[in-house]
Amino acid sequence: MTEDLHRERDEAEGVRRPDGSARVVLFLQGPPSDFPRRVADELASLGHKTLRVNLSLADWFVWHDARCVNYRGSLSDWPAFLEDFLVRNAVTDIVFYQDRFPYHSAAVEIARQNGVRAVSYEHGYLRPDWITAELDGMSVRSLFPEDVTAIRAAADGLPPVDMTERFRHPFWLEALHEVLFHLVNTFDVLAFPRFVADKFYHPVAEYLATVPRLLLARRRDRIATILIDDLIESNCPCFVFPLQMQSDYQLRYNAQYAHIADALDEVMASFSAHAHPAAQLIVKLHPMDQGIEPWRKIVRQLARRHGIKRRVHLVDGGHLVTLLKHAAGAVMVNSTTGLHAIKIGCPVKVLGVAVYDLPGLTCQLPLDRFWRTPQAPDPDTYQSVQRLMGHAIQIQGNFYTRDGKAAAAREFAARIAQGAVNEPGCATPPPPRARRARALGIPVTFADEIAARGKTGRWWRAWRD
């Protein structure tokens, strides 16, 4: 019965299924692990055909069996190659990690034009041990409903999400996978000379800059913890701005800022003009910040420019959750940290586009009014959002540990096979956030991204002149 319903929906959406049951699933680039191969193996065990296109040397190292072909052409030739590949192999589904990676961004549009379902996945919204799996993409491209009434209706009857942490992985393991994957790709000239890595920083420069930060991490944590304790004991209203990594796709292609320092400039200008004179602004560095951006210099100069030098504090280390529990509010571009802040009752203001930026969860007032009248999240709305996300677009597991990969791969494969990604009630095409994204000047289509790609903000130039 369920299979019949999936088949009827596929026919209505124009999604090809070669014989009514078997799927032909094409995997593109995945995270820096063998996770996509494990998902493919699970699908094969269910009777579905799986294929893979390797784009880089690191792709080849993690997966190079008979199901794989290597693409060594240019990015500009990629759409034509992919369309031909889909037609020749009767592909029904494309699966990929990070929808804003240029090859994957093109794949979303090629898939739509050819009646192929596109499935994107990334680290989970309900971290630490979840992954996200959505049709088409995340953030701007997400099909997750924007209507809170529809979310509540879809969540009614769903059981609570079991948030027991089962698959913790250590930071060093994720970092090791990232470093090895991207360092291998520095040798792409030998086998994949036309591959476009689309990295904001060169991997060698990035990892060399990260080493001193890792060595001094404990010292930074001690200093940050003392500062956090002092700010909490001051009893002044404190607002937190957690910085995202400049290399993050969520920042680069799902927000209106060329550089996150532009967002920080906007936040400080508003804070200076509208926050209570006793209020403090805490700028919290990302725990995985590479150390390339001169944040102390940037924060100091911006604070001096806006006349709030004594009210702005840079925190490099320490426990973010402790800050959020005592904060009057948090401002962020579109980090998933916002969802964790909402969970513990902290008022949140989103500047960019985020799937959780919903009435009842985040402050819908302008930023200038947020400082004086922050709106606390509604617990019932959060529970509805958590239930719908947990059952429709979240999968428990991770990309790095044996048990975490096995559990996530098994569930992910089952959802692909059943056509159950974004189900139940979690697919509302066209993407409901696309209109707001366009109004903010955020790229939505692959053509938009090509026009924006390579753009560097005035801050990137200014601090290096």
N, C-alpha and C positions, 0 to 999 in steps of 0.2 A: 504493500500500500504506500509506504513512504517512498519507495523507488518510483512508483507511478507518479506521485506528486512532484518529485524532483524532475522526472522526464517531461511532464507537462509544463513546468516552469521553464526548463531549458528551451523547449520549443517556442514558448512565448517570448523568451529573451533572445532567440536566435542563436543559442549556444549549441554547437555541434556535439553529438555523441554518436560514434561510428556504428554501434549496434544496439543502442538502447541501454547498455549496461557498462561495457568497458570504456574506460577513458584513456586518452593518450596525453600524458602530462609531461610538459617540457619544463625543465629546471634551468634557470639562469644563475647568475652569481649569488652565492649565499654568504652567511657570516663566516668569519675565519675559523671554520671547523668543518667536520665531516657531517654536520647535521642534515643538509639537504640530501646527501646520499642515503642516510638512514631513513628519511621520509620516503624516498624513491623505493627503497627496498621493501618498506611496509606496503606501499601501493602495489608493487609487483606481487607480493604475497597474497594480495586481495584480487589478483587477476587483471591488473591494469598495466598498460605499457608505459614505460618511463624513458625519457630522453634527456640529454644534457648538452648545452652549448657552453664550452669553456672559452672565456674571454681573455684570460691572463694566465701567467705561469703558475701563480698560486692556486688558481682554479684547477689547473691540471694536476698539481701535486696532491690535492685532497680528493680528486675524483677523475679517473681516466680509464674506465672500463669500456666495454663494447658499446655502451649506450651513449657515449660521448662523441661529439665532434668539436673541432677547434675552429673558432672564428678569428682570422687574422686580418680582416679587412679594416677599413676606417669607420669611424663613428658615423660619418655622413652616408656611407653605404650600408650601414647596419639595418635601417628600416626595410630596405628592399630585400636584403638577405633573409631577414626574419620572416617577412611575409611569404616569401617563396618556401621557406622551411615549414611554416605552419600549414600551407596548402599541401605540399608534397607528402607530409607525414600525418595529415588529418588530425592535427593537434586540437584537443578540446580544452586544455587548461595550461596556462603559463604560471609558474611559481617562482618568486624572486624575493630577495632581501633588499629593503630600502627602495621605495618607489621613486625617489628623486635621483638615484644614480642614473646618469644619462641614458645608458642602454636600457634600463628598466622603465624609465619614463617614456621612451619611445615605444617600448613593448606594450604599455597600457593602451596607447592609442591604436597601435597595429592590431592588438587583440580585439578591441572594440569594433574595429572596421571589418574584422573577419569572423565575428561570432564566436570568439574564443574567450573563455573566462580567465581573467587575470587575478591572481591571488598574491598579495604582498604580505610580508611578515617582518617583524622587528622585535626588539626588546619590549616587554610588556608594559602596559599602563599600570597594572596592579603588581608592580615589582615588590619583592626582589626575585621571586622564582616563577615568573610568568612570561610568556611571549604573546605578542599581538599577531593575529592573522585576520586580514580584512580583504574584501574584494577591492580591486583597483589600487588603493593606497591609504595613507594615513593623513591626518590633519586636514589640509585643504581638499584632498581627494577622498577623504573618508565618507562613507555612506551612512555612518552612525547617525541616527536621527538628531535633529536640532530642536524638535518640538518636545518639551518636557511632558506634556500630556500624553503624547504618543509613546514616550519612553516608559512612563508609568503604566500605561495600558499593556505594553509588550512585556514588562517585567512582572506584572500581576500573575500569580500562579507559579512563577519560577521559584525554586527553592533558594535559600540563602547560599551564597558562595562560601565554600570552605576555604578560609584564608590561612589555614595551617601551613607553615613554611616547611616544605619537604625537600627542596632541591637547592640548598644554598651552595654557591660556588665562591671560592676565595678570589679576591681582587687580582692576585698575582697570576692566577690561571687565565682569566680573561685577558689581562695585559700581555701575557706570553703569547697567546693565540694571535692577538692583534699585531704585535711586533713582528712575529715570524711571517705572518701572511703578507704584510705590507713590505717588509724587507725583501721577501722573495720576489715581489712584483717590481722591485727596482732593477731586476735583471730581465724584465720583459723584452728589452731590445733584442735579446738573443732568440726568442721564440714567438713573441707577440709584439712586434715592433710598433704597431699602430694602435695599441691599446691606450685608451684615455682613462687614467686612474681617477681623475676628478678629485684629487686630494687638495685641501686648502693649503697645507704645508707639505714640503718634501719630507718623506718618511724619515730619512736619515737625520735631518735637522730637528724634526719633531722628537724623535726618540733620544737624541743626544741632549736636547734641552730638558727632557723629562728625568733623566738620570739624577741630577742634583736634587730635584724635588723629592724623588723617592728616598734619597739618602737622608734628607733633612725633614722627612714627614713627621716623625715623632716630636721633634723640637717644635715644629709649626703647630702641631696639635696642642701641645702644652700651653704655648703662648695664646692660641686662639681660645682655648677653654677658659683661661683666666679672664680674657677680654669679655667673653660671653657671660661669664658669671658676674663681672662688674656691671655690665649693661643691664642684666636682669635685676640686680640688687638696687640699681639707681631708681627703679620704679617709674622711669620716664617711658612714654609710649614709643615703642620701637617698631619700625617697619623694615622688612627684610627684602632685599633684591638679590635672589640667587642667580649668579651669572651662569650662562650656558657656555659650552665650548664653541669657539668661533668656527671650528671645523664641522659642527653638527649640522646635518641636513635640515633638521627642524628649524634651525635659525636661518640658514642660508637660503632656503627655498620655501619656507612656510611663514615667513615674517617679512615685514616691510623695511627692515634695516639692513644696510650694506655691511654694517659692523655692529656688534653688540654695544660698543661704546656710544653709538648714536642713540640707542635705547637708554643707556645710562644718562646721557646728556638730557634727554627728554624727561626722565624721571626726576633728576636733580632740579631741573628748572621748575617743574611742577611742585616738588616738595618744598623748595625755597619760598615759592610764592603763596602756597596754600596750606601747608602743614602747620600744626601748632608749634609755637616757638620752642617748646620744650621737647618736641618729638626728635627722635634720632633715626638716622637711616643707616642700616647695616648692609654693606655690599659683601656678599658671601661668594668666594671663589669656588668654582666647580672642583670637586675632589680629584678629578682626573685632568685638571688644567695642565697643559704641557710646559708652562713657564715661558712661552715665547712672547706673549703679549705683556707689555710693561704695565701691569694693572696698578701698581702703587703710584706710579707717575700719572697715569690717566685719572685715577680717582682723586688724587691730590689736586691736580690742576682743574678738574671739573668742579670740585667742591669749592676751590678758591674763586673760580669764575662766578659761581652762583651765590657766593657769600655765606656758605654753610660749612666752612672747613672744620669747625669744632663740633659739628653735628653729624658728620659722616665718618663711618668706621669701616675699614676693610678687614674682613675676617678670612684668614687663610688657614683652614683646618677646623677642628672642633666638630661638634655634633649638630647638624642642621635641624634635626627634629626638636632638640632642646630649644633652639632659637624660635622655631615656629610655634611651639607650645606656649611661649611667653610673649609672642609678638602681637602687636595691635593689628597687623596685616602684612601681607606679602604681595609684592609686585613681580611679575615675570613676563617674559616674552611669550613663550608657549611650552615651557619645560613640563615634563610629567611630574616634576616636584609639586606642581600646583595641585594635582590630584591627592597627593599625600598630605599636603597642607589642609586641604578641604576635609579629608578624613578625620583629622584631629581638631577640626572646628576653627581653623585659622581663616579669616577673611582673605580672599584672593582677588587681585585685579590682573587680567590678562591683556597684554598689549598687542599681540599678534593674533594668530589663528590657532586654536587648540580645540580638540574634540570635546573636552570637558568644560569649555567656556559656555555655560548654560545658565539661564535664569534659575535662581534657587541654589546654584552651586557657587558661582563667582559673582563679584560685584559688577552690576551692569551700568553703574553710574560712570560719568567721565572721570579720568584720572584725577583731575583737580579737586573733585568732591570726595574722592576715596579717602584722602588723608584725614578728613574730619568726620566722615560718615561711612566707615567701612561696613559692608554688609556681610554678616556671618552666613556661612552655608547652612542650608536646611538639611538636617540629618535624614529625613524621609526621602528627600530627592536624591541624596547621595546613595542611600541604600538601593533605590530603584536603578540608578545608573550603574552601580557596582554589580547588581544582579544581572542586568542585561549585558553589560560588557563581559562579565565572567562566563556567561553561558554562550554568548554569540561570537565574541571576537578575542577572547583570551583563552590561552591554553597553558596549563601549569607545566613547568619544566624549564630547561635552559639549553644553551648551545654548547656547554663546555664539560659537564660531568657525565659519566656513563649512564647513571640512573636518570638524570635530568633530560638527557638527549633521548633516551629510550622512551620515556613517558610522553614527552612532547611529540616525538616523531610518530608514535602510535596514534595519538589523538588527532594530530594534524592530518595524517594520511586518511583517517576515517572520515574527517570532515570534507576533505577534497573528494573522496570517493563517493560520498553521499550527496555532494552538492550542498553541504550544510554550513559553509563559511558564511558568516553574518546572519545565521539563523539561530533562534527565531526572531523575526520582526526587527531586524537590524540593518536592512538595506533599503535606503530611500533615495534612489537616483532621481535627478542628477545630484551630484554632491552638494549637500545643503549649505556648505560653507564657501563655495566657489564665488558666489556673488560678493560676499564681504571681502574675500581675498582680492578680487579684481579691483574693488573700491580702494583697497590699501596699496594697490600696485604690486601685488604678489603674483608671480608667475603661476599659471594654472596648467597650461598645455605644454607639451614638449617644445613647441616653437617659442613660447614665452621664455622657457628656460634657456634655450640656445641664445636668445637675445641677451639674457641676464648673465649667462655663464662667464666667469672670469672677472666679473665686476668686483672691484675692491673699494671699500668705503674711504671717506676722507680721513677717518681716524687711522686706518692702516697706512695711508700715505704720510699723514701728519707726524706720527710718532717715529717715522723713519727718515724724515727729511733732515 
